[in-house]
Amino acid sequence: MTFVDAVKSGFQNALKFSGRSRRPDYWWFFLFVFAGAFVLTLIDMALFGEGRQLLTRVFQIVVFIPFLAVAWRRLQDTGKPGWWVLVPSAIVVVTSIVAGSVGRQMMSGMSMTADAPIVGAGQAGLLLVLSLLQIIAGILIIWWMTRPSQKGANAYGPEPRVRKK
């Protein structure tokens, strides 16, 4: 599969979460998303200055579902449930909530009370654990995305490409 074929396939199958996608499908689409965001960020900076990333945000919204779908199918190609691609995102959400809570406590002066340092230390520890989990989950997802396709049919469908013997 070529770069252009992978991008076309990514958008044509944007709402398809069943079936399987091979490594080239995922990695070429990943390159498209990464390069597109990089180039649009440079254009945004040239047009609007730092801080406003209008074009980049629109691009990210447009490619979010297609990229999620191809990643979902890629995990299924390796024999893993596609929803596992959501685990790092869930950890990011929880980490953001905890970080916001710790930040609010620090800004409001709650950490100055006698019992708050224990709560603050507990939340900081939780934040550290969540951050480590986020790194581990990200590495695991990357590892799975680099694995070869599961040979033959699996629970998610037939092999996308028949291998020549």
C-alpha positions as CSV (number, residue, x, y, z in Angstrom):
1,M,0.0,0.0,0.0
2,T,1.3,3.4,-0.9
3,F,1.1,6.6,1.1
4,V,-1.8,8.0,-1.1
5,D,-3.6,4.7,-1.0
6,A,-3.4,4.6,2.8
7,V,-4.7,8.2,3.2
8,K,-7.6,7.4,0.8
9,S,-8.4,4.2,2.6
10,G,-8.3,6.0,6.0
11,F,-10.9,8.5,4.9
12,Q,-13.0,6.0,2.9
13,N,-13.2,3.7,6.0
14,A,-13.5,6.5,8.5
15,L,-16.5,5.0,10.2
16,K,-15.6,1.4,9.9
17,F,-14.5,-0.1,13.2
18,S,-14.9,-3.7,12.2
19,G,-12.4,-5.8,10.3
20,R,-8.6,-5.4,10.1
21,S,-5.9,-3.0,8.9
22,R,-2.4,-3.9,8.1
23,R,0.7,-2.1,9.3
24,P,1.2,0.0,6.2
25,D,-2.4,1.2,6.4
26,Y,-1.8,2.5,9.9
27,W,1.7,3.8,9.7
28,W,1.2,5.7,6.4
29,F,-2.0,7.3,7.8
30,F,-0.1,8.1,11.0
31,L,2.6,9.8,8.9
32,F,-0.1,11.8,7.1
33,V,-1.6,13.0,10.4
34,F,1.7,13.8,12.0
35,A,3.1,15.6,8.9
36,G,-0.2,17.4,8.3
37,A,-0.3,18.7,11.8
38,F,3.3,19.7,11.7
39,V,3.0,21.7,8.4
40,L,-0.3,23.3,9.5
41,T,1.2,24.3,12.8
42,L,4.0,26.1,10.9
43,I,1.4,27.8,8.6
44,D,-0.7,28.8,11.7
45,M,2.4,30.3,13.3
46,A,3.2,32.3,10.2
47,L,-0.3,33.5,9.7
48,F,-1.6,34.0,13.3
49,G,1.5,33.9,15.5
50,E,2.1,31.6,18.4
51,G,-0.9,30.6,20.4
52,R,-3.6,30.4,17.7
53,Q,-3.7,27.2,15.8
54,L,-6.9,27.4,13.9
55,L,-5.8,25.3,10.8
56,T,-4.2,22.7,13.0
57,R,-7.2,22.3,15.2
58,V,-9.6,22.0,12.2
59,F,-7.2,19.3,10.7
60,Q,-7.1,17.4,14.0
61,I,-10.9,17.4,14.2
62,V,-11.2,16.2,10.6
63,V,-8.7,13.3,11.0
64,F,-9.6,12.3,14.6
65,I,-12.3,9.7,13.7
66,P,-10.5,8.2,10.7
67,F,-7.3,7.9,12.7
68,L,-9.1,6.3,15.6
69,A,-10.8,3.8,13.2
70,V,-7.6,2.8,11.4
71,A,-5.9,2.3,14.8
72,W,-8.9,0.3,16.1
73,R,-8.7,-2.0,13.0
74,R,-4.9,-2.2,13.3
75,L,-5.2,-3.6,16.9
76,Q,-7.8,-6.1,15.7
77,D,-5.4,-7.2,13.0
78,T,-3.0,-8.2,15.7
79,G,-5.8,-10.1,17.5
80,K,-6.3,-7.5,20.2
81,P,-9.7,-5.7,20.9
82,G,-9.7,-2.3,19.1
83,W,-11.1,-0.5,22.1
84,W,-7.7,-0.9,23.8
85,V,-6.6,2.1,21.7
86,L,-8.7,4.2,24.0
87,V,-6.9,3.2,27.2
88,P,-4.1,5.8,26.9
89,S,-6.7,8.5,26.2
90,A,-8.7,7.5,29.3
91,I,-5.5,7.8,31.4
92,V,-4.8,11.2,29.9
93,V,-8.4,12.3,30.9
94,V,-8.0,11.0,34.5
95,T,-4.5,12.6,34.8
96,S,-5.8,15.9,33.6
97,I,-8.6,15.8,36.2
98,V,-6.1,15.0,39.0
99,A,-3.6,17.6,37.8
100,G,-6.4,20.2,37.6
101,S,-7.5,19.3,41.2
102,V,-3.9,19.6,42.5
103,G,-3.4,22.9,40.6
104,R,-6.6,24.4,42.1
105,Q,-5.6,23.4,45.6
106,M,-2.2,25.0,45.1
107,M,-3.7,28.2,43.7
108,S,-6.4,28.5,46.3
109,G,-3.9,28.1,49.2
110,M,-5.5,24.9,50.5
111,S,-2.0,23.4,50.8
112,M,-1.3,25.8,53.7
113,T,-3.6,24.1,56.1
114,A,-2.3,21.5,58.5
115,D,-4.1,18.4,56.9
116,A,-3.8,19.5,53.3
117,P,-0.1,18.5,52.7
118,I,-1.1,14.8,53.2
119,V,-3.9,15.2,50.6
120,G,-1.7,17.1,48.3
121,A,1.1,14.5,48.6
122,G,-1.4,11.7,47.9
123,Q,-2.7,13.5,44.9
124,A,0.8,14.2,43.7
125,G,1.7,10.5,44.1
126,L,-1.5,9.6,42.2
127,L,-0.5,12.0,39.5
128,L,3.0,10.4,39.3
129,V,1.4,6.9,39.1
130,L,-1.0,8.0,36.3
131,S,1.8,9.6,34.4
132,L,3.8,6.4,34.5
133,L,0.8,4.4,33.5
134,Q,0.3,6.8,30.6
135,I,3.9,6.3,29.4
136,I,3.6,2.5,29.8
137,A,0.2,2.4,27.9
138,G,1.6,4.5,25.1
139,I,4.6,2.3,24.7
140,L,2.4,-0.8,24.7
141,I,0.1,0.6,22.0
142,I,3.1,1.5,19.9
143,W,4.5,-2.1,20.4
144,W,1.2,-3.6,19.4
145,M,1.0,-1.4,16.3
146,T,4.4,-2.6,15.1
147,R,3.5,-6.3,15.5
148,P,2.9,-8.4,12.4
149,S,-0.7,-9.2,11.3
150,Q,-2.1,-12.3,12.9
151,K,-1.9,-15.1,10.3
152,G,-5.2,-16.3,8.9
153,A,-8.6,-15.3,10.0
154,N,-9.1,-14.1,13.6
155,A,-12.2,-13.0,15.6
156,Y,-12.2,-9.7,13.7
157,G,-12.3,-11.1,10.2
158,P,-10.1,-12.6,7.5
159,E,-6.5,-11.6,7.0
160,P,-6.5,-8.3,4.9
161,R,-3.8,-9.6,2.5
162,V,-3.3,-13.2,1.5
163,R,0.3,-14.2,1.9
164,K,2.1,-15.9,-1.0
165,K,3.7,-19.2,-0.1
